[in-house]
Amino acid sequence: MGLRELLVRLQNCEVSVEEVLDYLKVWPYEELGFAKVDHHRALRKGFPEVVFGPGKTPAQVAEIVGRLAAQADSILVTRTTAEAFDAVKAVVPDARFHEVARAIYVDRRRNPRLRPGVVVVAAGTSDLPVAEEAALTAELMGSRPERLYDVGVAGIHRLIGNLGRLRSARAIVVVAGMEGALPSVVGGLVAAPVIAVPTSAGYGAHFGGLAPLLTMLNSCAPGVAVVNIDNGFGAGYLAGLINLGAENESEAGAS
């Protein structure tokens, strides 16, 4: 139950002041010893705290998700494992595991109105874990991401054949490894902002993603921003913010 729902229930005399005070004792964060769970994040940012999976034991992930699930409708754990999911599932039965994105998530929204406007582009199949992390993040934030995969510069005709889909977007996430040239190509073809994501997919002088990162940072196409190597979550989050902001401006202009 979120804070807004709790206050509405208090207004309707469905809960007591004492119950509300007990609930608020864990705000703005809840101390677990190994972690401080930030329940206030949704109020400040519009989206609950996201859990970074690496370095945490399955038991730690499960406890954090369990505490978040008591107050949040959407939960996301990135870069995690099937073992962590098994631990989470025992505590939060409605949790789900996205195998490709390597993510655990909970989505309790009832008939959410997902807004079109985000397109997630991946250069190759090896980039899909990062691309799917971006798409899942954008979806949990309220967007309906469109996927355009395996359209790298080695076969540029595959990208050109989808220009209509790209030009209809409000925000485009472009995920690429190897030399990382795809975001610059897309950025030169569309008006929407492009969020470039270098991936660690590559070998030799690719340096685990450093080569595409530098290529993207040196892009000559205007409107291209770059996140860190393999940061699909950061790209999806930013695309979601851009898309929802554009939607809100459109609605305000129409009223």
Secondary structure, DSSP 8 states (H G I E B T S, - for coil): --HHHHHHHHHTTSS-HHHHHHHHTT-SEEE-SS-EEETTHHHHHSS---EE-TT--HHHHHHHHHHHHTT-SEEEEES--HHHHHHHHHH-TT-EEETTTTEEEEE--SS---B--EEEEESSGGGHHHHHHHHHHHHHTTB--EEEES--GGGHHHHHTTHHHHHT-SEEEEEE-TT--HHHHHHTT-SS-EEEEE-S---GGGGGGHHHHHHHHT--STTEEE--TT-HHHHHHHHHHHHHHHHHHHHHHH-
